[in-house]
Amino acid sequence: MASKALLLFFVLTFLLVIGIEGRVVRVSNSKDAESEELLQRLGYNVSELKRLGEISARSEINRFSPGGPDPQHHSYPLSSNP
């Protein structure tokens, strides 16, 4: 009897966890409207995101990134101890 109760406990706990994790998201035909609706549901301000996207698209900032790690970064002179 105890094994049946334990099994029932595990099954009910499993179903409860699955129910908590599941979320219903409606599917629409428009990709833009779908992504905007999803962003709004997640708490993002869509108009602010659009404004920031337009600003970053307009700016002609040339960003420079180095080609790789500095070979001298972890090197020590031969006479010193690390």
MOGI-V802533 format. One record per helix or strand of 3 or more residues. SS is the DSSP state (helix for helix, strand for strand). FROM is the first residue (numbers start at 0). LEN is the number of residues. Records with the same first field share a line. If there is no record, write none. Layout:
# MOGI-V802533
SS=FROM-LEN, FROM-LEN
This chain:
# MOGI-V802533
helix=1-20, 30-11, 45-13
